[in-house]
Amino acid sequence: MVTLQDLNRRVAINTGNYVESVTTSVGTGITDVIDTTVADQTADAASF
């Protein structure tokens, strides 16, 4: 039989994993944008 404590623990783990994956995705997205911007600026500077 599953107790309420077991359910709470599972929810906490799943929530933690979800928050972690969202945070990682957002962080990666921001890093990608910065990398792309820097690469564009470097390419622009090189073309002068």
PyMOL commands that set and color helices and strands:
alter all, ss='L'
color gray80, all
select helices_A, chain A and resi 4-47
alter helices_A, ss='H'
color red, helices_A
deselect
rebuild
show_as cartoon
